[in-house]
Amino acid sequence: MKRGNAKAGCDSYLQKTVRIVFPALVVLVLGSSDLLGSMLRIGSAGVGGAFLPLWVAQDKGLFKKYGLDTEVITFQGGPLAVQSLLAGGIRFHVGGTSSIIEAKIGGADVVTLGVYIDTLPYILVSSRSITSTDQLRGKRFGVSRLGSTSDIALRVALQKLGIHPEKEAIMLGIGDQSTRFAALKAGTLDATVISPPLTIAARKLGFNLIASFHEAGVTWAYDSLDTTVEFARNNRQTVLNFVKGFIEALAFIRKNKQESLDVLDKWMRLRDSESLAETYDYLLKILPQKPYPTDEGIQAILDAVGTRNPKARKFRPRDFVDMTFLKELDRIGFLDDVFK
């Protein structure tokens, strides 16, 4: 039965289709009545390759195709985006599902419409001397902080690789992936988790890419499409059109590589064709055709949250999702037709 973050950006550029919202300015998002006009505002919880479908839908006019006048507002992290969603500053949230789930557990009126990344977009990279999974036993692993998504993800992945994370691994909270990668280069770590395109630098330096969490079968509701229960109930056609535009963007990415790379370049400002291609190729592996949430992916978050918040144990995956929109589009053939 099926039911149902990328690194935050700090770019200072301002465009017609994107507004970067910094903590000191969040009050403008939460309180300004200007945000509640005819423009439909969509919040993304950062800047990273995982947001490519949203950027494509915006830049290629796919939301407009379905009658929506949209603007993308980029936040520094999921909690700020969820605050704005609840205040009505944005109508849709695209990004980390965990922020939505924690908000729901806390009593927020939010709902997930679809999960478009149902795995953890991490690669396990090791020092030059470690070339196999067996050699990882007893080694030092770097995560952002103990109890974080990267920590929980690594423990799950190690278990799938046959390594007991409590008995056969030394877990160290180091910092973000750039800091962890620097520690790996300095020799203070034996292995850590990173995401493309940092994998390019890892290969060039002779480090070994041991395992992809996706290929290891790690299921985790990582990024999703979300709104409030009230908005979904009162604006059904708008929600349907939003989901249509996003799913068509998933199809566009598969059919139009160069145009998708151009969008990725514009928003991420990588200015490096190799990094762009690495990110694009990885996304093709993890982006679905039908972004149905899975019980397993949501339950993984609930289990993680439950270790520090007992309230999470009272919830089930079905408490967080509304699949009626995806099911309706599936029933009429839309989900299949756009990929033809």
N, C-alpha and C positions, 0 to 999 in steps of 0.2 A: 504493500500500500504506500502510495506517495503522498506526502504532505509537506505540508509546510505550515589589516585593512590595508591597502596600498599606502606607501609613505605619503604623509601630508605635505602638500606643496607650500612653499613660502615665496613664490614668484610675486613680484610687485606689479607686474603688468596688468593693464586694465583694458578690456576689449568690450565690444558691444554685447558679445554672447557670454562673457564670464566676468564675475565680480569676486575678488578674493576677499573673504571676510575674516579679519583678524580679531582676536579676543576683545581688544579695546573698543572695537566697533560693533560687536555683536548686538548691542542694544539697538542699533539702527535696523538690524534684520528682524529683531524680535518685536520692535514696537512701532515701526513706521507704517502708517496707513497706506503709503505709496506702494508698498509691496502687495497690497491686496486688491489691485485693480484688475484690468482685463488680462494683463500679462500673467502667464502661468510659470511660476518659478520652481525650478528643480534644484535641489541641493545635492552636491557631491561631497563626500567626506575625504577630500584630499586630491592630490594630483599623482597619477600613476597609470601604468598601462592598462590596469583593470577597468579604467573608466572609458576606454576607447569606444565601446558601444554607445554610451551616452553622448560623447563628443561627435561621433558620426551622425547620430540621430539629429543632433542640433545643427551641425555645420552643413549637412547634406539635405536639410529641409524635410527630413522624414517625419518629425513631429508636425511640421506645417502641412505636410501632405494630408494629414488626418485632422486638419482644422485647428491645430493648437498653436498659439503664439507663445513661444517659450523663451526662457532665459535660464542659463546655468549659473548657479552661484556656488563657488568652491569654498569650503570651510576647512579650517585646520582641525580635522578630526571629527569622528562621528558624534560625540556628545553635543557639540555646538550645533551640528546639523539637525539632530533630533530635537533639541530645544526649539529651534526655529520652526521645525515641522509642527510641533505641538502648539506653538504660538500663532501659526498661520502665516508666517513669513515666507515659507515655501510650502508647496502642496505635495511634492514627492521627494523622497530621499532615495539616493542611489549610493550604495556603499556597504560598509561593514554591517552584516546582519547581527553581530553580537551586540552592537549598540542598541538596535531595535529590540532585541530580546531582553536585554537588561532593563530598558525603559518599560517594556510591557510587564515584566516581573515587578517593577516598582509602581505599577498602577496606571501607566500611560495608555492612552487610547490609540494604539498603533497596530498596524497589520502589515504582513508581508504578502506581496502579490506574486512574487516569483524570486527564485534564487538562480542567478546566472553564473556564479562560480561556486561550485559545490565541492571544492577541495581546497587545500592550502597551497598557494602558489609559491612554494619554497623549494630550493634545491639544497641538499646536504653536501657541503664541500669540505674537504679535509686537506691536511698538510701533504706535502709531496711524498713523504715516507709511507703514508697510508693509502693502500691501493685496493683494499677489499673490505667488506663489511666486518669480517671476523677480526680484523686489526683494530676495529673501533672499541673493542671491549676494554674498559678501564681508562678510557681517554677523557680529556677535558673538552666539554662542549659549551659553546657560548650561545646564550639567548639574550633577548633584550632585558628581561628581568624575570626572576622566578615567579611563576604563576601567570605569566603573560601568554598571549596567543602563541608566540614563537616557542615558548617553553613547553606548553601543553602539546603543540603540534609535534615538536621534536620527540617528546616522550612517546606519543602515539606511533610516530614513524619508526622509532627504534624498536618498539615492540613488534611491529610488522616485519622488521628486518632480523628479528630473533635475538635482540639485545634487551636485557632487563634494565630499564632506565634508572631504577633505584639502586640496584646492586652492581651494575656493570658500566656505569657512566658517572662522570663528575660534571654536574650541571652548574654553570657559572653565569650569573646575571652581569652582562657586560655593557649593553646599550644597543643603539640602533644598528642596522646592518653595516653601515659604514665603519662604525666603531668596532664591531665584531670582526669585520674583514681586516682592519688594521691590526687587531690583536692576533689574528691568524698569521698575518705576514710577519709579525714580531716574534712569533713562536710561543706566545703565552696561551694559545688555544691549539687544540689538535683538530677541531672541526667546528663548524657553525652552519647556520642556515642563511641563505641569501636568495634574492629573486633576480630574474633577468631585468636589465642587461648587465648587472654586476658579474654575472657568470662569464662574460667575455674576458674581463680583467683576470678572473680566477684562472681560466684556462691559459691565458698568455703568461701568467706567472708560474705555471707548472703545477698548480693545485689540482686535486682530483675531485671531479663531480661524482660523488658516490651514489646518490639516489635522488630522484624526483619524488616529492611527496605524492604528487598526482599519480605517477606510475607505480608507487608503492601501495596505492589503493586507499589513501587517507581521504575520508569523506568528512567535510566540514562546511557548513553553510557560511561561506566567507563573504560574498557580496550579493546584495539583493535589491529589489525594487519595493519600496514601501510607501505607505501613506497613512492617514488616520482612518479609523473605522467610520467616523462620521462623514468624512469627505468621500470615501468610497461608496457609502450608502446613498448620499445625496447627489453624487455626480457620476453616475455609472458610465455614461457614454464618454465622458472626459477620461475616466480611468481606462476604459477599453481602448481609446485612441492613443493614450500614452503608452500602453503596453504594446499596441500595434507598431508604433513608431520605434520603440526600443527593439522589438523582435526583428523588424525589418532591418535595423542596423546590424544585428547579429548576422543576418544573411548577406548584407552589403559587404561586411568585412571579409567574408569568405569568397565573395565574387570579385572584389575590387581591391587587390593588394596594394597597388601604388597609391590610389586615392586614400586608402586607409592609412598607409604610411605617412602621407602628407598631413593628415589630420593628427596623427600621433606626434609628428614633428612639431606641428604648430602649438599644441597644448603642452607637451613635455619639454620642448626646446632642447632636444638631445643633440641636434646638429651633427649626428654621427650615423651614417647609413648602416653600419654594422650593428650598432646598439638598437636602432629602430627595427631592423630585420630580426634580431634575436628576440625582442619583445613581441613582435607580431607573430613569429613562428610559435612561440610558447603559448600565446593567447589562442591560437587555432586549436591547440591540444585541449584546452580547458573550457572554452566557451561552448555552451550547448545550443542545440536547435530548439529544444523545448525546455525552458527554464523552470521546470517544476521543482518545488522544494522537496526534499526527502526527509523522512522521519529520522534517518541515521544522521544526516548533516545537522539538523537542528538539535537532536538529542546530544550530539557531541558538545555543543555549546552549553546546553543545560547542565550536562555533567561537570563541565569545567567551572561554570558559574556556581554550581551547587557546592563546590568545595569551600567557598567563602560566603555564600549567601544561601542559607537553608530554604528560603522561599522558593528557589528554583526547582526544588524537588517536588513541589506541588503541581508543577505544570507538565503538560505533554506537548509534543510537537504540533498537534492540531490546534492548540490554543493560540498559535501565533500567525496562522496563515488563512488566506482567503483565495482559494484556487478557482473560484467561479469564473473569473475573467479569463484565465488561461484555458479553462475547460471550454468556455464558450467559443473562443477563437480556434481551439483545436477541433471542436465539433463542426464548425463551418468550413474547415479545411485551410484556414489562414496560416497556421503554423507550418503546414507542409508547402503551401503554394508559394510563399515568399522565398523559399530555398530552391525552387525549381530554376 
